[in-house]
């Protein structure tokens, strides 16, 4: 086979790979595209079968999300969506930041000051995250009722922080383990305290890893449903729990409004991921590049 034939074969293989990737991407993203399309449809268009791809777009569903108030269980929110959206932002943001701060300090301790049985402690920490949340929901529910934390910001933020902590510790510890310790030793010889080494030497080198951990933990918390459904109240309810309460009403589901809610719900995570995409990529490939 001559060179030109080889290049043609490579080119054909490349086109096949591209076509396959495009087909898989369309299949994968079609549910998201369908939700976005439905958000801009009128109620008759949203219910039409087969699916209507050509339609006159409307913003009425988005107006209804923020302006309409209705009784719970009738297909729309009993209070404005803005409150639930704020709750999701506030609860997710605060709990993830708390877990990241505490987890970073704990990860540095596990990485730099290992104790006897260090691996056992880490495994025990990890098992708390591996455990399905439904296993712990009954004792947690009872504790929340007894302590009066049910339906409060403090309770749900503390719970999300606790569940994000094992993930944060394991992720950040792996980044600290990959650092070159010669620079740290040199800094200590120059008189730096352990806090100075942590803050000035180690922390700046793992910023990309912290960004990756933040994004992953944010996605987990943002989409959390079970605890939000059972442990939040009307004033602290997050969007996933609020969406669940709009389905199955007496007058049916308003799919246009529901799709508008879901479209708005997607935006914050997409924006955060887009803004941190460079740090996220560096964080995911942190250890492999060094090796």
ABEGO torsion letter per residue (X at the ends): XBAAAAAAAAAAAAAAAAAAAAAAAAAAAAAAAAAAAAAABBAAAAABOBBBABBBBBAAAAAAAAABBBBBGAGBBABBAAAAAAAAAAAAAAAAAAAAAAAAAAAAAAAABBBBGAAAAAAAAAAAAABBAAAAAAAAAAAAAAAGABGBAAAAAAAAAAAAAAAAAAAAAAAAAABBAAAAAAAAAAGBBAAAAAAAAAAAAAAAAAAAAAAAAAAAAAABAAAAAAABBAAABBAAAAAAAABGBAAEBBAAAAAAAAAAAAAAAAAAAAAAAAAAAAAAAAAAAAX
